[in-house]
Amino acid sequence: MIDNIDHLIVAVSDLALAKKSLTKIIGSEPVWEGVHEDIGTSNVIFLLSNTYLELLASTGDGMGSGLVQNFLSNHGEGLMGIVYGVKNLSISRDGLLKKGFILPDIINGSGKCNKTGATRNWIYQLLPAELSRGIFTFIIEHKQGSLPKFEDNSPANVYKLDHVVVQTSDMDSVIDLYRDTFNIRLALDKFVEHWNRRMAFFRLNKTTIEVVEMKDKENSHDKLWGIALEVKSLANAHARLVREKVTVSEVKPGVKENTLVCTIKSENCGIPMLLIEHLS
């Protein structure tokens, strides 16, 4: 049912400052700076090869503005939501309705780029919290307009979302949702000794949803926690970030074999953030 992770939403209080920070981390300029007049938000989009990151701020009145303000009040800046892409939203909606889920109506969405005047239009299906397990989630079908094609080949810049981390207190229910309801491939479900946790890895559009079971947490809702961003040369990326005066840990071998990692400790918009290089 789900074709891809269309994008991740990052709630921010100061869009200009967040844009400056994420530009340092990604290494390239955003491809879109726009406004959603109908829902009261403004956004900045950073394109990756397999998805995009959307900085979202409250700049007016409307449903979106209220959602951002509420998230910032309760959590501060950080990962606010995940958006799944489909080719035919009506088919996806019908599939969920047949499974017995109660859904609100499909909504029309639109955005305009402040720099170019370009417009994009889409339709989307908000998912109720009992279906999304508390993570702000919607399913989108793009109708008109598109973002530029990803073309950044610099080995020092971020080019891909390697994985997004979700924390849960109920792994079996997560598997029921992602694998059995969304039809996302479950690549691995195992107990990882290094973290002393049960972890599940769901794969789609060359990225991974990494779910970590936190049995010590009583909250029945899941949480979007952090992201790992892939680079082709971590040595070059690390040197670039140091020049940009971003606080970053030393490069070290990752938990996964044949990887190198470092942690971004500043300019990260409140998101636990890792850079990773796959050596083979």
Secondary structure, DSSP 8 states (H G I E B T S, - for coil): ---EEEEEEEE-S-HHHHHHHHHHHHSS--SEEEEETTTTEEEEEEE-SS-EEEEEEE-SSSHHHHHHHHHHHHH-SEEEEEEEE-S-HHHHHHHHHHTT------EEEEEEETTT--EEEEEEEE--HHHHTTSEEEEEEEEE----------TTSEEEEEEEEEEES-HHHHHIIIIIIS--EEEEEEEETTTTEEEEEEEETTEEEEEEE-TT---SS-EEEEEEEEES-HHHHHHHHHHTT--B---EE-SSTTEEEEEE-SSSTT--EEEEEE--
